[in-house]
Amino acid sequence: MRDSIGHSWIFMIVIVFTLIFAGFLILTLSYSRAYKLKNEVTSILEKYEGLTDGSVTIINNYLVNSGYKASGVCQTGDYAVSNLSSSTIALVSDGSRYPYCISIRKDKDEPDRIIFRVTLFFDFNLPVFGQLNKYQIKGETYGIKYAIVPSTTP
């Protein structure tokens, strides 16, 4: 009887460590996928030199084709699309959820250049526990000299 109780404790410890390892693996894979998506979005902004209707459409198509479904709350003053099927980018409303956020600021070193900061979201989901947490991935473009920005720049 004593041996069966000892073996069940070892079995439970193995199960717990397996779950911890699986959770860590899922978190790492989700983060690397979101990081890759963020890098591609910043590359598109740099290639098209700003927020044009064409660049927003390409960003949305890329995210849709990549299976991106996360959303989050953006800061006031950021630009976002209401959903990935819309190509109209506008200033965010308070409390609404958006697929991604883009903020615009002037470069401190070179004031004639504009920097775009991209924020993407990803969820940490485990099959049994569901959504455990939501994370943000942020990245910036280099300073773009003749950047195209929406007409309602704050």
Secondary structure, 3 states (H helix, E strand, C coil): CHHHHHHHHHHHHHHHHHHHHHHHHHHHHHHHHHHHHHHHHHHHHHHCCECCHHHHHHHHHHHHHCCCCCCEECCCCCEECCCCCCCCCEECCCCCEECEEEEEEECCCCCCCEEEEEEEEEEEEECCCEEEEEEEEEEECCCECCCECCCCCC
